[in-house]
Amino acid sequence: MTAGSSTSSLTLEELPMRVGAGQFMDPTPERLRYVKQLGGSDVLLNMYQVDDPDYDHMPDDERVPLSSDGPWSVESLCELRERVEAEGLRLAAIENVPVSFYEDVMLNGPNRDAQLAALKETIRNMGAAGIPIFGYHWAPAGVWRTGWEETRGGADVSVFDGDAIDTEELTHDREYSEAELWANYEYFLDELLPVAEEAGVTLALHPSDPPMERLGGVPQLFRNFENFQRAMNYRDSDYHGLDLCLGCWSEMGAPLEDVIRYFGEREEIVYVHFRDVSGTVPRFAEDFIDRGNYDEYALLKLLDEVGFSGLMIPDHTPHLEGDTDWEHRGRAFTIGYIRGMLRAMRAERPSGT
């Protein structure tokens, strides 16, 4: 999977399978040093989590300020990348779309083309700034959780229980059909993917979370293997692939070995959210990486077998004693666990491989 230019002397394709961190908007020196101290090599920044973000911590450009809807300038993105590199890390990706995309782009609202024009400019500017991946989702109902419960040692984990809430209560103006969502999604790809290809930026699609058939009157397109196949086959491109969220696939109850073999052999796995859950839809709970539905070490070895050599991040983790909102302690556990598995896997290889 082509993923644009790299911030190291190696291209992304030449780098080994490795661990980093993400899911934050505040790339402060302290946060970045923490990731480095854990042995992380890369960061992914989630930059579109709210309608009116506080970007005081971000580099700015008087001509094109950073905003939730407008484009981000090359200068601002370069400064952001350089901030990450100053702490010895790579800025591998920016994840998420503006909240306003839910109505305007995913549901074909009145500002669809204006929103897409801004994102196209941001993608072009990401390519020029050397930020190689844009991760996105297509779930206008958003991420749903219904509560919290305790797991090992009293650690708190988020829970989704579809039987405990009204999943059909409308989140938007009306019910939408599957055909409408597919038409909107294909329009999005038709508009954005040629720009990404020209800019050398790879788009990476995240599953619906939770992968229910419908939520809030809106179909969850990316809830199963078949729909991901359709998305990847819609346009033949080296610049479109999967943000392989193992937790979401685990929520589906999907045959993860088949998923990894299929998309891995097609070189369509861009990066991995390495987490797991206990249970499947309509009810599951986030859990420790060693307590979920799948054999985490077997999947890591399978990723290596199919030739995946990209970045893995913890994604969601349990909230441990004394943790922060970012679950820095839960992420430390998961990063250490994945690094340990990587070391064991490499030690098992025959000499010279």
Contacts in CASP RR format, 6 or more apart in sequence:
PFRMAT RR
TARGET T0000
AUTHOR 0000-0000-0000
METHOD contacts of the structure
MODEL  1
MTAGSSTSSLTLEELPMRVGAGQFMDPTPERLRYVKQLGGSDVLLNMYQV
DDPDYDHMPDDERVPLSSDGPWSVESLCELRERVEAEGLRLAAIENVPVS
FYEDVMLNGPNRDAQLAALKETIRNMGAAGIPIFGYHWAPAGVWRTGWEE
TRGGADVSVFDGDAIDTEELTHDREYSEAELWANYEYFLDELLPVAEEAG
VTLALHPSDPPMERLGGVPQLFRNFENFQRAMNYRDSDYHGLDLCLGCWS
EMGAPLEDVIRYFGEREEIVYVHFRDVSGTVPRFAEDFIDRGNYDEYALL
KLLDEVGFSGLMIPDHTPHLEGDTDWEHRGRAFTIGYIRGMLRAMRAERP
SGT
1 13 0 8 1.000
1 202 0 8 1.000
1 238 0 8 1.000
1 241 0 8 1.000
1 267 0 8 1.000
1 268 0 8 1.000
1 269 0 8 1.000
1 270 0 8 1.000
2 13 0 8 1.000
2 200 0 8 1.000
2 202 0 8 1.000
2 238 0 8 1.000
2 239 0 8 1.000
3 12 0 8 1.000
3 13 0 8 1.000
3 132 0 8 1.000
3 133 0 8 1.000
3 200 0 8 1.000
3 202 0 8 1.000
3 270 0 8 1.000
4 11 0 8 1.000
4 12 0 8 1.000
4 127 0 8 1.000
4 130 0 8 1.000
4 132 0 8 1.000
4 200 0 8 1.000
4 201 0 8 1.000
4 202 0 8 1.000
5 11 0 8 1.000
5 127 0 8 1.000
5 130 0 8 1.000
5 132 0 8 1.000
5 200 0 8 1.000
6 12 0 8 1.000
6 15 0 8 1.000
6 90 0 8 1.000
6 132 0 8 1.000
7 81 0 8 1.000
7 84 0 8 1.000
7 85 0 8 1.000
7 90 0 8 1.000
7 91 0 8 1.000
7 130 0 8 1.000
8 15 0 8 1.000
8 90 0 8 1.000
12 92 0 8 1.000
12 132 0 8 1.000
12 310 0 8 1.000
13 309 0 8 1.000
15 309 0 8 1.000
15 310 0 8 1.000
16 309 0 8 1.000
16 310 0 8 1.000
17 303 0 8 1.000
17 304 0 8 1.000
17 308 0 8 1.000
17 309 0 8 1.000
17 310 0 8 1.000
17 312 0 8 1.000
17 342 0 8 1.000
18 40 0 8 1.000
18 41 0 8 1.000
18 42 0 8 1.000
18 310 0 8 1.000
18 311 0 8 1.000
18 312 0 8 1.000
18 342 0 8 1.000
19 39 0 8 1.000
19 40 0 8 1.000
19 41 0 8 1.000
19 311 0 8 1.000
19 312 0 8 1.000
19 313 0 8 1.000
19 335 0 8 1.000
19 336 0 8 1.000
19 338 0 8 1.000
19 339 0 8 1.000
19 342 0 8 1.000
20 35 0 8 1.000
20 39 0 8 1.000
20 40 0 8 1.000
20 41 0 8 1.000
20 42 0 8 1.000
20 43 0 8 1.000
20 44 0 8 1.000
20 311 0 8 1.000
20 312 0 8 1.000
20 313 0 8 1.000
20 335 0 8 1.000
21 35 0 8 1.000
21 38 0 8 1.000
21 40 0 8 1.000
21 43 0 8 1.000
21 44 0 8 1.000
21 313 0 8 1.000
21 314 0 8 1.000
21 331 0 8 1.000
21 335 0 8 1.000
22 43 0 8 1.000
22 44 0 8 1.000
22 45 0 8 1.000
22 46 0 8 1.000
22 95 0 8 1.000
22 313 0 8 1.000
22 314 0 8 1.000
23 44 0 8 1.000
23 46 0 8 1.000
23 95 0 8 1.000
23 313 0 8 1.000
23 315 0 8 1.000
23 316 0 8 1.000
23 326 0 8 1.000
24 31 0 8 1.000
24 45 0 8 1.000
24 46 0 8 1.000
24 326 0 8 1.000
25 45 0 8 1.000
25 46 0 8 1.000
25 47 0 8 1.000
25 49 0 8 1.000
25 53 0 8 1.000
25 57 0 8 1.000
26 57 0 8 1.000
27 43 0 8 1.000
27 45 0 8 1.000
27 57 0 8 1.000
27 80 0 8 1.000
27 83 0 8 1.000
27 84 0 8 1.000
28 57 0 8 1.000
29 83 0 8 1.000
29 86 0 8 1.000
29 87 0 8 1.000
32 43 0 8 1.000
32 83 0 8 1.000
32 84 0 8 1.000
32 87 0 8 1.000
32 88 0 8 1.000
32 89 0 8 1.000
33 87 0 8 1.000
34 328 0 8 1.000
35 43 0 8 1.000
35 87 0 8 1.000
35 89 0 8 1.000
36 87 0 8 1.000
36 88 0 8 1.000
36 89 0 8 1.000
38 331 0 8 1.000
38 332 0 8 1.000
38 335 0 8 1.000
38 336 0 8 1.000
39 335 0 8 1.000
39 336 0 8 1.000
39 339 0 8 1.000
40 89 0 8 1.000
40 335 0 8 1.000
41 89 0 8 1.000
41 90 0 8 1.000
41 311 0 8 1.000
42 89 0 8 1.000
42 90 0 8 1.000
42 91 0 8 1.000
42 92 0 8 1.000
42 311 0 8 1.000
43 84 0 8 1.000
43 89 0 8 1.000
43 90 0 8 1.000
43 91 0 8 1.000
43 92 0 8 1.000
44 92 0 8 1.000
44 93 0 8 1.000
44 94 0 8 1.000
44 95 0 8 1.000
44 133 0 8 1.000
44 271 0 8 1.000
44 311 0 8 1.000
44 313 0 8 1.000
45 80 0 8 1.000
45 91 0 8 1.000
45 93 0 8 1.000
45 94 0 8 1.000
45 95 0 8 1.000
46 94 0 8 1.000
46 95 0 8 1.000
46 96 0 8 1.000
47 53 0 8 1.000
47 94 0 8 1.000
47 95 0 8 1.000
47 96 0 8 1.000
48 68 0 8 1.000
48 95 0 8 1.000
48 96 0 8 1.000
48 97 0 8 1.000
48 98 0 8 1.000
48 99 0 8 1.000
49 96 0 8 1.000
49 99 0 8 1.000
50 68 0 8 1.000
50 99 0 8 1.000
51 68 0 8 1.000
51 98 0 8 1.000
51 99 0 8 1.000
51 100 0 8 1.000
52 68 0 8 1.000
53 67 0 8 1.000
53 68 0 8 1.000
55 65 0 8 1.000
55 66 0 8 1.000
55 67 0 8 1.000
58 66 0 8 1.000
58 76 0 8 1.000
58 80 0 8 1.000
59 66 0 8 1.000
59 75 0 8 1.000
59 76 0 8 1.000
59 79 0 8 1.000
59 80 0 8 1.000
59 83 0 8 1.000
60 66 0 8 1.000
60 76 0 8 1.000
61 73 0 8 1.000
61 75 0 8 1.000
61 76 0 8 1.000
63 73 0 8 1.000
64 70 0 8 1.000
64 71 0 8 1.000
64 72 0 8 1.000
64 73 0 8 1.000
64 76 0 8 1.000
66 72 0 8 1.000
66 76 0 8 1.000
68 98 0 8 1.000
68 99 0 8 1.000
68 100 0 8 1.000
69 98 0 8 1.000
69 100 0 8 1.000
69 115 0 8 1.000
69 118 0 8 1.000
70 118 0 8 1.000
70 122 0 8 1.000
71 118 0 8 1.000
71 119 0 8 1.000
71 121 0 8 1.000
71 122 0 8 1.000
71 125 0 8 1.000
72 122 0 8 1.000
72 125 0 8 1.000
72 126 0 8 1.000
73 125 0 8 1.000
74 125 0 8 1.000
74 128 0 8 1.000
74 129 0 8 1.000
77 125 0 8 1.000
77 126 0 8 1.000
77 128 0 8 1.000
77 129 0 8 1.000
77 130 0 8 1.000
77 131 0 8 1.000
78 129 0 8 1.000
78 130 0 8 1.000
80 91 0 8 1.000
80 129 0 8 1.000
80 131 0 8 1.000
81 91 0 8 1.000
81 129 0 8 1.000
81 130 0 8 1.000
81 131 0 8 1.000
84 90 0 8 1.000
84 91 0 8 1.000
85 91 0 8 1.000
91 131 0 8 1.000
92 131 0 8 1.000
92 132 0 8 1.000
92 133 0 8 1.000
92 271 0 8 1.000
92 311 0 8 1.000
93 131 0 8 1.000
93 132 0 8 1.000
93 133 0 8 1.000
93 134 0 8 1.000
93 135 0 8 1.000
93 204 0 8 1.000
93 271 0 8 1.000
93 311 0 8 1.000
94 126 0 8 1.000
94 131 0 8 1.000
94 133 0 8 1.000
94 134 0 8 1.000
94 135 0 8 1.000
95 134 0 8 1.000
95 135 0 8 1.000
95 136 0 8 1.000
95 206 0 8 1.000
95 243 0 8 1.000
96 135 0 8 1.000
96 136 0 8 1.000
96 137 0 8 1.000
97 105 0 8 1.000
97 119 0 8 1.000
97 136 0 8 1.000
97 137 0 8 1.000
98 115 0 8 1.000
100 111 0 8 1.000
100 115 0 8 1.000
101 115 0 8 1.000
101 119 0 8 1.000
102 140 0 8 1.000
102 142 0 8 1.000
102 172 0 8 1.000
103 109 0 8 1.000
103 140 0 8 1.000
103 172 0 8 1.000
104 110 0 8 1.000
104 111 0 8 1.000
104 112 0 8 1.000
104 114 0 8 1.000
104 115 0 8 1.000
105 112 0 8 1.000
105 115 0 8 1.000
105 116 0 8 1.000
105 184 0 8 1.000
105 188 0 8 1.000
106 138 0 8 1.000
106 139 0 8 1.000
106 140 0 8 1.000
106 181 0 8 1.000
106 184 0 8 1.000
106 185 0 8 1.000
106 188 0 8 1.000
107 140 0 8 1.000
107 172 0 8 1.000
107 176 0 8 1.000
107 180 0 8 1.000
107 184 0 8 1.000
107 218 0 8 1.000
108 180 0 8 1.000
108 183 0 8 1.000
108 184 0 8 1.000
108 187 0 8 1.000
116 188 0 8 1.000
116 191 0 8 1.000
116 192 0 8 1.000
119 192 0 8 1.000
120 191 0 8 1.000
120 192 0 8 1.000
120 195 0 8 1.000
123 134 0 8 1.000
123 192 0 8 1.000
123 195 0 8 1.000
123 196 0 8 1.000
123 199 0 8 1.000
123 201 0 8 1.000
124 195 0 8 1.000
124 198 0 8 1.000
124 199 0 8 1.000
126 132 0 8 1.000
126 134 0 8 1.000
126 199 0 8 1.000
126 201 0 8 1.000
127 199 0 8 1.000
127 200 0 8 1.000
127 201 0 8 1.000
128 199 0 8 1.000
131 201 0 8 1.000
132 200 0 8 1.000
132 201 0 8 1.000
132 202 0 8 1.000
133 201 0 8 1.000
133 202 0 8 1.000
133 203 0 8 1.000
133 204 0 8 1.000
133 270 0 8 1.000
133 271 0 8 1.000
134 196 0 8 1.000
134 201 0 8 1.000
134 202 0 8 1.000
134 203 0 8 1.000
134 204 0 8 1.000
135 203 0 8 1.000
135 204 0 8 1.000
135 205 0 8 1.000
135 206 0 8 1.000
135 243 0 8 1.000
135 270 0 8 1.000
136 203 0 8 1.000
136 204 0 8 1.000
136 205 0 8 1.000
136 206 0 8 1.000
137 205 0 8 1.000
137 206 0 8 1.000
137 207 0 8 1.000
137 208 0 8 1.000
137 209 0 8 1.000
137 222 0 8 1.000
138 181 0 8 1.000
138 185 0 8 1.000
138 188 0 8 1.000
138 205 0 8 1.000
138 208 0 8 1.000
138 221 0 8 1.000
138 222 0 8 1.000
139 208 0 8 1.000
139 209 0 8 1.000
139 220 0 8 1.000
139 221 0 8 1.000
139 222 0 8 1.000
140 171 0 8 1.000
140 172 0 8 1.000
140 218 0 8 1.000
141 171 0 8 1.000
141 215 0 8 1.000
141 216 0 8 1.000
141 217 0 8 1.000
141 218 0 8 1.000
141 220 0 8 1.000
142 209 0 8 1.000
142 215 0 8 1.000
143 209 0 8 1.000
143 210 0 8 1.000
144 160 0 8 1.000
144 167 0 8 1.000
144 209 0 8 1.000
144 210 0 8 1.000
144 215 0 8 1.000
145 158 0 8 1.000
145 159 0 8 1.000
145 160 0 8 1.000
146 159 0 8 1.000
146 160 0 8 1.000
146 161 0 8 1.000
146 162 0 8 1.000
146 164 0 8 1.000
146 165 0 8 1.000
147 158 0 8 1.000
147 159 0 8 1.000
147 161 0 8 1.000
148 156 0 8 1.000
148 157 0 8 1.000
148 158 0 8 1.000
148 159 0 8 1.000
149 156 0 8 1.000
149 157 0 8 1.000
149 159 0 8 1.000
149 285 0 8 1.000
150 156 0 8 1.000
150 157 0 8 1.000
151 157 0 8 1.000
151 278 0 8 1.000
151 285 0 8 1.000
151 287 0 8 1.000
151 288 0 8 1.000
151 291 0 8 1.000
151 318 0 8 1.000
152 288 0 8 1.000
152 291 0 8 1.000
152 318 0 8 1.000
155 288 0 8 1.000
155 318 0 8 1.000
155 319 0 8 1.000
155 320 0 8 1.000
155 321 0 8 1.000
156 318 0 8 1.000
156 319 0 8 1.000
157 285 0 8 1.000
157 286 0 8 1.000
157 287 0 8 1.000
157 318 0 8 1.000
157 319 0 8 1.000
158 285 0 8 1.000
158 286 0 8 1.000
158 316 0 8 1.000
159 283 0 8 1.000
159 284 0 8 1.000
159 285 0 8 1.000
159 286 0 8 1.000
160 210 0 8 1.000
160 251 0 8 1.000
160 281 0 8 1.000
160 282 0 8 1.000
160 283 0 8 1.000
160 284 0 8 1.000
160 285 0 8 1.000
161 282 0 8 1.000
161 283 0 8 1.000
162 210 0 8 1.000
162 212 0 8 1.000
162 281 0 8 1.000
162 282 0 8 1.000
162 283 0 8 1.000
163 282 0 8 1.000
163 283 0 8 1.000
167 212 0 8 1.000
167 214 0 8 1.000
167 215 0 8 1.000
167 216 0 8 1.000
168 214 0 8 1.000
168 216 0 8 1.000
168 217 0 8 1.000
169 216 0 8 1.000
170 216 0 8 1.000
170 217 0 8 1.000
171 215 0 8 1.000
171 216 0 8 1.000
171 217 0 8 1.000
171 218 0 8 1.000
172 216 0 8 1.000
172 217 0 8 1.000
172 218 0 8 1.000
175 217 0 8 1.000
175 218 0 8 1.000
176 217 0 8 1.000
176 218 0 8 1.000
176 219 0 8 1.000
177 219 0 8 1.000
178 219 0 8 1.000
178 221 0 8 1.000
181 218 0 8 1.000
181 219 0 8 1.000
181 221 0 8 1.000
182 221 0 8 1.000
182 230 0 8 1.000
185 221 0 8 1.000
185 231 0 8 1.000
186 234 0 8 1.000
189 231 0 8 1.000
189 234 0 8 1.000
189 235 0 8 1.000
189 240 0 8 1.000
190 235 0 8 1.000
192 203 0 8 1.000
193 203 0 8 1.000
193 235 0 8 1.000
193 237 0 8 1.000
193 239 0 8 1.000
193 240 0 8 1.000
196 202 0 8 1.000
196 203 0 8 1.000
196 239 0 8 1.000
196 240 0 8 1.000
197 237 0 8 1.000
197 238 0 8 1.000
197 239 0 8 1.000
200 239 0 8 1.000
201 239 0 8 1.000
202 238 0 8 1.000
202 239 0 8 1.000
202 240 0 8 1.000
202 241 0 8 1.000
202 270 0 8 1.000
203 239 0 8 1.000
203 240 0 8 1.000
203 241 0 8 1.000
204 241 0 8 1.000
204 242 0 8 1.000
204 243 0 8 1.000
204 270 0 8 1.000
204 271 0 8 1.000
205 222 0 8 1.000
205 228 0 8 1.000
205 231 0 8 1.000
205 240 0 8 1.000
205 241 0 8 1.000
205 242 0 8 1.000
205 243 0 8 1.000
206 222 0 8 1.000
206 243 0 8 1.000
206 245 0 8 1.000
206 248 0 8 1.000
206 273 0 8 1.000
207 222 0 8 1.000
207 223 0 8 1.000
207 228 0 8 1.000
207 245 0 8 1.000
207 248 0 8 1.000
207 249 0 8 1.000
207 252 0 8 1.000
208 220 0 8 1.000
208 221 0 8 1.000
208 222 0 8 1.000
208 223 0 8 1.000
208 248 0 8 1.000
209 245 0 8 1.000
209 248 0 8 1.000
209 251 0 8 1.000
210 220 0 8 1.000
210 248 0 8 1.000
210 251 0 8 1.000
210 281 0 8 1.000
210 282 0 8 1.000
210 284 0 8 1.000
211 220 0 8 1.000
211 222 0 8 1.000
211 223 0 8 1.000
211 224 0 8 1.000
211 248 0 8 1.000
211 251 0 8 1.000
211 252 0 8 1.000
211 281 0 8 1.000
212 220 0 8 1.000
212 223 0 8 1.000
212 281 0 8 1.000
212 282 0 8 1.000
213 219 0 8 1.000
213 220 0 8 1.000
213 223 0 8 1.000
214 220 0 8 1.000
221 227 0 8 1.000
221 231 0 8 1.000
222 228 0 8 1.000
222 231 0 8 1.000
223 252 0 8 1.000
224 252 0 8 1.000
224 254 0 8 1.000
225 254 0 8 1.000
225 255 0 8 1.000
225 258 0 8 1.000
225 259 0 8 1.000
225 262 0 8 1.000
228 242 0 8 1.000
228 263 0 8 1.000
229 262 0 8 1.000
232 240 0 8 1.000
232 241 0 8 1.000
232 242 0 8 1.000
232 263 0 8 1.000
232 266 0 8 1.000
232 268 0 8 1.000
238 267 0 8 1.000
240 268 0 8 1.000
241 263 0 8 1.000
241 268 0 8 1.000
241 269 0 8 1.000
241 270 0 8 1.000
242 263 0 8 1.000
242 268 0 8 1.000
242 269 0 8 1.000
242 270 0 8 1.000
243 270 0 8 1.000
243 271 0 8 1.000
243 272 0 8 1.000
243 273 0 8 1.000
244 259 0 8 1.000
244 260 0 8 1.000
244 263 0 8 1.000
244 269 0 8 1.000
244 270 0 8 1.000
244 271 0 8 1.000
244 272 0 8 1.000
244 273 0 8 1.000
245 272 0 8 1.000
245 273 0 8 1.000
245 275 0 8 1.000
245 315 0 8 1.000
246 256 0 8 1.000
246 272 0 8 1.000
246 273 0 8 1.000
246 274 0 8 1.000
246 275 0 8 1.000
246 276 0 8 1.000
246 294 0 8 1.000
246 299 0 8 1.000
247 273 0 8 1.000
247 275 0 8 1.000
247 276 0 8 1.000
247 277 0 8 1.000
247 315 0 8 1.000
247 316 0 8 1.000
248 273 0 8 1.000
249 256 0 8 1.000
249 259 0 8 1.000
250 256 0 8 1.000
250 276 0 8 1.000
250 277 0 8 1.000
250 279 0 8 1.000
250 280 0 8 1.000
250 284 0 8 1.000
250 292 0 8 1.000
250 293 0 8 1.000
250 294 0 8 1.000
251 277 0 8 1.000
251 279 0 8 1.000
251 280 0 8 1.000
251 281 0 8 1.000
251 284 0 8 1.000
252 280 0 8 1.000
252 281 0 8 1.000
253 280 0 8 1.000
253 281 0 8 1.000
253 293 0 8 1.000
256 294 0 8 1.000
256 299 0 8 1.000
257 298 0 8 1.000
257 299 0 8 1.000
257 302 0 8 1.000
260 269 0 8 1.000
260 299 0 8 1.000
260 302 0 8 1.000
260 303 0 8 1.000
260 306 0 8 1.000
260 308 0 8 1.000
261 302 0 8 1.000
261 306 0 8 1.000
263 269 0 8 1.000
264 303 0 8 1.000
264 306 0 8 1.000
264 307 0 8 1.000
264 308 0 8 1.000
265 306 0 8 1.000
269 303 0 8 1.000
269 306 0 8 1.000
269 308 0 8 1.000
269 310 0 8 1.000
270 310 0 8 1.000
271 310 0 8 1.000
271 311 0 8 1.000
271 312 0 8 1.000
271 313 0 8 1.000
272 303 0 8 1.000
272 308 0 8 1.000
272 310 0 8 1.000
272 311 0 8 1.000
272 312 0 8 1.000
272 313 0 8 1.000
273 312 0 8 1.000
273 313 0 8 1.000
273 314 0 8 1.000
273 315 0 8 1.000
274 289 0 8 1.000
274 296 0 8 1.000
274 300 0 8 1.000
274 312 0 8 1.000
274 313 0 8 1.000
274 314 0 8 1.000
274 315 0 8 1.000
274 334 0 8 1.000
274 338 0 8 1.000
275 286 0 8 1.000
275 289 0 8 1.000
275 314 0 8 1.000
275 315 0 8 1.000
275 316 0 8 1.000
275 317 0 8 1.000
275 334 0 8 1.000
276 287 0 8 1.000
276 288 0 8 1.000
276 289 0 8 1.000
276 291 0 8 1.000
276 292 0 8 1.000
276 293 0 8 1.000
276 294 0 8 1.000
276 296 0 8 1.000
277 284 0 8 1.000
277 285 0 8 1.000
277 286 0 8 1.000
277 287 0 8 1.000
277 292 0 8 1.000
277 293 0 8 1.000
278 284 0 8 1.000
278 285 0 8 1.000
278 287 0 8 1.000
278 291 0 8 1.000
278 292 0 8 1.000
278 293 0 8 1.000
279 285 0 8 1.000
279 292 0 8 1.000
279 293 0 8 1.000
280 293 0 8 1.000
286 316 0 8 1.000
286 317 0 8 1.000
286 318 0 8 1.000
287 318 0 8 1.000
288 317 0 8 1.000
288 318 0 8 1.000
288 333 0 8 1.000
288 334 0 8 1.000
289 296 0 8 1.000
289 314 0 8 1.000
289 317 0 8 1.000
289 333 0 8 1.000
289 334 0 8 1.000
289 337 0 8 1.000
289 338 0 8 1.000
290 296 0 8 1.000
290 337 0 8 1.000
296 337 0 8 1.000
296 341 0 8 1.000
297 341 0 8 1.000
297 344 0 8 1.000
297 345 0 8 1.000
300 338 0 8 1.000
300 341 0 8 1.000
300 342 0 8 1.000
300 345 0 8 1.000
301 345 0 8 1.000
304 345 0 8 1.000
312 338 0 8 1.000
314 330 0 8 1.000
314 331 0 8 1.000
314 334 0 8 1.000
314 335 0 8 1.000
314 338 0 8 1.000
316 327 0 8 1.000
317 327 0 8 1.000
317 330 0 8 1.000
317 331 0 8 1.000
317 333 0 8 1.000
317 334 0 8 1.000
318 327 0 8 1.000
318 330 0 8 1.000
319 327 0 8 1.000
319 330 0 8 1.000
320 327 0 8 1.000
320 329 0 8 1.000
320 330 0 8 1.000
320 333 0 8 1.000
321 329 0 8 1.000
322 329 0 8 1.000
323 329 0 8 1.000
323 330 0 8 1.000
END
